[in-house]
Amino acid sequence: MKKIKLLADIYENALEYAKRNYKVETMNVDLNQSLPFKDISFNVVVMAEVLEHLPYPNITLSEIKRVLKTNGEFICNLPLAHHLKDRWQIIRGRKLLISGDPTHLQFFSYDDVQKLMSNFFNIEEIVILKGGILSNKFPKAFARNIAFRCI
């Protein structure tokens, strides 16, 4: 069976770069609408730092669930906005550190991500990617970026 590697994105430059440098199929998609793929099409869907940019993440997650094969994996990462560093910024009357990117539409806490993912998937693993020494022991307070693997 032929394995197809597909990069789907809305950003044309990223698609062209991937096609040219990594020799993968590419497709322009809008994650706020139905995905242009058949049900149970993919073994794995990977999404890197995307959910926080979407106005309707529930639509996207529902579609990912639809296109994943039974026991397929969804691997994703995203920044968190409710860690102590951001809370300190607000107390000091400043903007959230994560809000330095005007395209962020969602500001997730650790609990928000778990609840959102649990609506669609079984969370198998959560990994702290950024947050310092204390983030592994106290992820809700110190984790700044997490990745998770769901089925």
N, C-alpha and C positions, 0 to 999 in steps of 0.2 A: 504494500500500500504506500502510495506517495504521501509524504508529509508536506503540507503546505504551510509556509511561514508567511503571515500576512501582517502588515503594519497598516492600521487604520487610524487616521488622524484627520483633523480639520485644517491643519497647518501645511500648506502646499510645499513650503521649503523643506520641512522635515521629511515629507514623503519623497520628494525628489532626492534628497541626500541619502535616505535609506535605500532607495532603489539603486542609486548609482554606486554607493559604497558597500552595501551589504547584500545586494542581489536578491532582495525579497520583493514579493508582490506588495503593492501599496494600493490603498483605496481611500478616497476622501469620504468621511462620514460625519454626520451631525449626531452627537451623543444625546441630544435632547429629543430625538425622534426614534422611531423603530429602526433597529439595525437591519441593514440589507442582507441578512444571512438567514439560511434555513434554520429551523429548530434543531437543537442538539448537533451542531456543526463542529464544535471545537473541543479539544481535550483540555486546553489551557487558554485563559485570557489573562493578559498582564496589562495593568493600568498604573502608570507612574505619574504621581502628582497631577491628577486630573479632577477628582471628585470635588475639590474645593473651588474649582472654576465653573462648575455646572449649576445652573439655576434650579434644575430638577433632577437631583441625583437618584431619586427613586425610579424615574423612568429608565435611566441608564442601567442601574443595578437589576431591574426587572428584565431588561433586554439581555443583559449578560447571562442571567440565570436561564433565560430561554434558549440561548445559543450554545450553552455549555452541555456537553455530553453528560450522561449519568456518571457520577463520581469525578467529573471534570474539575479542574482547579482554577480558582480565581485568585490571582496574586496582585496585590495592590499596595501602594504606599501613599501617604499624604502627611502634610504638616498638621500639627495640633496648635490650637490657639488659646487654650485655657491653662497653660502651664504657669508656674509662678512668675517667670520672667515677664510674660504678657500681663499678668495680673498686677505686677509691680508697675508696669508702664501706665496702666489705667489709673492706679492710685496716684501716680505722679502727674496725672492730667495729660498724658501723652497718648498717641495712637498705638494700637497693637503693633508689635514688631512684625507680625505676619502680614499686616495690612499694608506693608510697603509695596506690595504688589496689587495694583488697582483691579486686577482681573480676578482676585479672590472674592467669590460670592458667598462661600460657606466658611464658617469658623467653627471647626469641630473640636470638641473635647474628647478625651480618651473614651469616656462613657458614651458619648454621642456616636462614635465610630462603631463601638461594640453593638449598640442598639440598632443602628442602621444596617449593619452587615447581618445581624441576627434575623432581620426581617426577610432576608433572601437566602442566606447561606448558613452552614455550620462553620464556625470559626475553628480552624485546626491549630493555628499558631499565630501569635503576635510577637513581633520583634521590634525592639526599640532601636531606631537608627541614629537618633540624635537626642541629646539631652543631658549628657554628663554622667558622672559617677552614680549619683543618687537615682537616676531615672529607672534603672532596673528594679530597685527596691520600692520606689514610689512613682510608678509611671504616670499616675493621674496628676501629680504635681510637677514632675520634672521632664517628662518625655516631650520632645519638640517635633519629632517625626517618627512615624511608625510604619511598619509593613505588616501585612497579614496575609495568611494563606487560608482560603476557604474552599469548601466543597459543597 
